[in-house]
Amino acid sequence: MNSKQRKQNRTRGASLIEAALGALILVPIALLIVDIMCLVFANSVNDTCAKNCARAGANQPNGGAANAAAEKALATFQKSGIIKSIVLSDLTYQGEGGNCICVTDMVVNLPVPFPGFTSANFRNRAVEPIVGTADPTKPN
């Protein structure tokens, strides 16, 4: 083997080591970016669900109907593979001229779990003015 071939073999080996070390650094960073994107998406979905529940509740004439409408709005939500659960944790109906306040809780499973961090919990609160009022001609 001449000196030119030995130098070329050393260069190839060094390139292989550099590529392996680069992959050890870049692959976890890429997987972390995937997790962060999923968390941003899940937070957006939870925000939308809370707003939809609050709007549905705000269009009702009383608290009982508001709670039922908010639960129905939440039931129409299509879960994805990363969303483990979403629940309506609180609904406050303040009456005519007030607000309908809705709080939703979401549990999200991360697609690439890191040790000690396999899921995330999101809580979102939405406030909508009440527009649905009782008919004054009908008795309660």
C-alpha positions as CSV (number, residue, x, y, z in Angstrom):
1,M,0.0,0.0,0.0
2,N,1.5,3.3,-0.9
3,S,1.3,6.5,1.1
4,K,-1.4,8.0,-1.1
5,Q,-3.8,5.1,-0.4
6,R,-3.1,5.2,3.4
7,K,-3.9,8.9,3.5
8,Q,-7.1,8.4,1.6
9,N,-8.2,5.6,4.0
10,R,-7.5,7.8,7.0
11,T,-9.5,10.6,5.4
12,R,-12.5,8.2,4.8
13,G,-12.3,7.0,8.4
14,A,-12.3,10.5,9.8
15,S,-15.3,11.4,7.7
16,L,-17.2,8.4,9.0
17,I,-16.4,9.3,12.6
18,E,-17.5,12.9,11.9
19,A,-20.7,11.8,10.4
20,A,-21.5,9.5,13.3
21,L,-20.8,12.2,15.9
22,G,-22.9,14.7,13.9
23,A,-25.8,12.2,13.8
24,L,-25.5,11.7,17.6
25,I,-26.1,15.5,18.0
26,L,-28.5,16.2,15.2
27,V,-30.9,13.3,15.6
28,P,-32.0,14.1,19.2
29,I,-32.4,17.8,18.2
30,A,-34.6,16.8,15.3
31,L,-36.7,14.5,17.6
32,L,-37.0,17.4,20.1
33,I,-38.3,19.6,17.4
34,V,-41.0,17.0,16.5
35,D,-42.1,17.0,20.1
36,I,-42.2,20.8,20.3
37,M,-44.3,21.0,17.1
38,C,-46.8,18.5,18.5
39,L,-47.0,20.5,21.8
40,V,-47.7,23.7,19.8
41,F,-50.4,21.9,17.8
42,A,-52.0,20.3,20.9
43,N,-52.1,23.7,22.7
44,S,-53.8,25.2,19.6
45,V,-56.4,22.4,19.5
46,N,-57.1,22.8,23.3
47,D,-57.6,26.6,22.8
48,T,-60.1,25.9,19.9
49,C,-62.0,23.4,22.0
50,A,-62.3,25.7,25.0
51,K,-63.5,28.5,22.7
52,N,-66.1,26.2,21.0
53,C,-67.4,25.0,24.4
54,A,-67.7,28.6,25.7
55,R,-69.5,29.8,22.5
56,A,-71.9,26.9,22.7
57,G,-72.6,27.6,26.4
58,A,-73.0,31.3,25.8
59,N,-75.8,30.7,23.3
60,Q,-78.0,29.0,25.9
61,P,-80.6,30.5,28.2
62,N,-79.4,28.9,31.5
63,G,-76.5,27.1,33.2
64,G,-77.9,23.6,32.7
65,A,-78.4,24.0,29.0
66,A,-75.0,25.7,28.7
67,N,-73.2,22.8,30.4
68,A,-75.0,20.3,28.1
69,A,-74.2,22.3,25.0
70,A,-70.6,22.7,26.0
71,E,-70.3,18.9,26.6
72,K,-71.9,18.3,23.2
73,A,-69.5,20.7,21.5
74,L,-66.6,18.8,23.1
75,A,-68.0,15.4,22.1
76,T,-67.8,16.5,18.4
77,F,-64.1,17.0,18.7
78,Q,-62.1,14.4,16.7
79,K,-59.1,13.1,18.8
80,S,-55.8,12.5,17.1
81,G,-53.1,9.9,18.0
82,I,-51.2,12.2,20.3
83,I,-54.2,13.5,22.3
84,K,-54.9,11.1,25.1
85,S,-57.9,12.9,26.6
86,I,-59.7,16.2,26.7
87,V,-62.3,17.1,29.3
88,L,-64.5,20.0,30.2
89,S,-63.2,20.7,33.8
90,D,-65.3,23.8,34.6
91,L,-68.1,25.8,33.1
92,T,-69.3,29.0,34.8
93,Y,-72.5,30.5,33.5
94,Q,-72.9,34.0,35.0
95,G,-76.5,34.7,33.8
96,E,-78.0,37.3,31.5
97,G,-75.5,40.1,30.7
98,G,-72.6,38.1,32.1
99,N,-70.1,35.7,30.6
100,C,-69.8,32.0,30.0
101,I,-66.4,30.8,31.2
102,C,-65.2,27.4,30.1
103,V,-62.0,25.5,31.2
104,T,-60.8,22.5,29.3
105,D,-58.0,20.1,30.3
106,M,-56.0,18.1,27.7
107,V,-53.5,15.3,28.2
108,V,-51.1,14.8,25.3
109,N,-48.8,11.8,24.7
110,L,-45.5,12.9,23.1
111,P,-44.6,11.1,19.9
112,V,-41.0,10.8,20.9
113,P,-40.9,10.4,24.7
114,F,-37.8,11.6,26.5
115,P,-37.0,10.0,29.9
116,G,-39.2,11.6,32.5
117,F,-41.2,13.5,30.0
118,T,-43.7,11.2,28.2
119,S,-46.9,13.4,28.3
120,A,-47.9,17.0,28.8
121,N,-51.0,18.5,30.4
122,F,-52.7,21.6,28.9
123,R,-55.4,23.8,30.6
124,N,-57.2,26.5,28.6
125,R,-59.8,29.0,29.7
126,A,-62.1,30.8,27.3
127,V,-64.6,33.6,28.1
128,E,-67.6,34.4,25.8
129,P,-70.3,37.0,26.5
130,I,-73.7,35.4,27.0
131,V,-76.0,36.0,24.0
132,G,-78.7,33.4,24.6
133,T,-81.4,34.6,27.0
134,A,-84.5,33.1,28.3
135,D,-87.8,34.0,26.6
136,P,-89.5,36.5,29.0
137,T,-93.0,35.3,27.9
138,K,-92.3,31.7,29.1
139,P,-92.2,31.0,32.8
140,N,-89.1,29.4,34.2
